[in-house]
């Protein structure tokens, strides 16, 4: 198994391998350029995202500054995904995000981890586990999603939550560690915020 296979297998590996760094820096240079593109040049931003990401659907918008450990190389976005500023994707392995999902500001999605064993950590060993976020999710401001987590379709992750375990579809989940607060139900078809009725 080569070093690139290890990145996506969950095995321990050393991320400072020269062959890894050479490829990673190529994508990080692209990311630097993306963050420098003026707000008015949306077509240029779209073009860059298509070059940077493993897969990205139509109508996606990522507000700079945007950070990614591999510049998006291992990120698969569906269509019409919106990300506010300071989205951080630790994309050492694959991140999958479904159509229409929204990210508030300062969200972190991490696929990389380090062993608890301090002797291994001293040598900077790392492992990676993919993250999957379903369709039409809303990830609130400052949320942190940890390696290996899956979030089901239509779910809402409350601001500041730390998601350490899988979250099912069609729920509101909040807290540290993030837990299901309630299911999304009939009341949500009538009210959009506290006692504010939907009048559209």
Secondary structure, DSSP 8 states (H G I E B T S, - for coil): --HHHHHTTT--EETT-HHHHHHHHHHHHHHHHHHHS-TT-HHHHHHHHHHHSSEE-TT-EE-SSEEETTTTTTEEE-SS-EE-TTEEEE-SS-EEE-TT-EE-TT-EEE-EE--S-HHHHHTTEEEE--EEE-TT-EE-TT-EE-TT-EE-TT-EE-TT-EE-S-B-SSEEEETBTTEEEEE--THHHHEEETTEE---
